[in-house]
Amino acid sequence: MSIDLGGRRFTVQDLEAFPEDGRRYELVDGELLVGAAAGWPHQEALGALFVRLHRASPPAYRVLAAPFAVRQDLYTELRPDLVVARYADLTLKNLQAAPVLAVEVASPSSRLNDISLRKAAHARLGSQHFWLVDPDLEVPSVTAWELVGGSDYQRVARVVGEELFEPERPFPVRFAPADLVAGLRP
């Protein structure tokens, strides 16, 4: 796709004009990121994680699956695969504060942007927690980071396969990465 804006950066208003075509459109500092439609492993892991987080979430938080916009300013709008936000920070249209937790489910086409651009953008936003879920059937994994010093993430956990992931923050939840892809097998 080629779009000429006459040398200016993309804005969230430009993003609102894009079609609802199954692609994921995001902005990071005025640069457009376009992602492919998600496949079955991605959707299976996302759905399974949503259910677990939704059940564990205290009333002060809401768990929302994509597409739900996290809009920092005129030039940055992220659409994480899953967000945990404070109820008080939400509007019916978007989240204008940093999510408490942002989760990306890796796909072959998104892995590089998830681990670099999106993670860095969430750190700048002030998202306290960032998780990367890899729904690989043979070696599913969850890697978790927490914000330290206000601007950098520190890896706090990496669990694989049947190992239990038991974070206490943003609230206690317990699952194994293999649980998230169990629906891909008969």
Secondary structure, 3 states (H helix, E strand, C coil): CCCCCCCCCCCHHHHHCCCCCCCEEEEECCEEEEECCCCHHHHHHHHHHHHHHHHHCCCCEEEEECCCEEEEECCEEECCCEEEEEHHHECCCEECCCCCEEEEECCCCCHHHHHHHHHHHHHHHCCCEEEEEECCCCCCEEEEEEEECCCEEEEEEEEECCCCECCCCCCCCCECHHHHCHHHCC
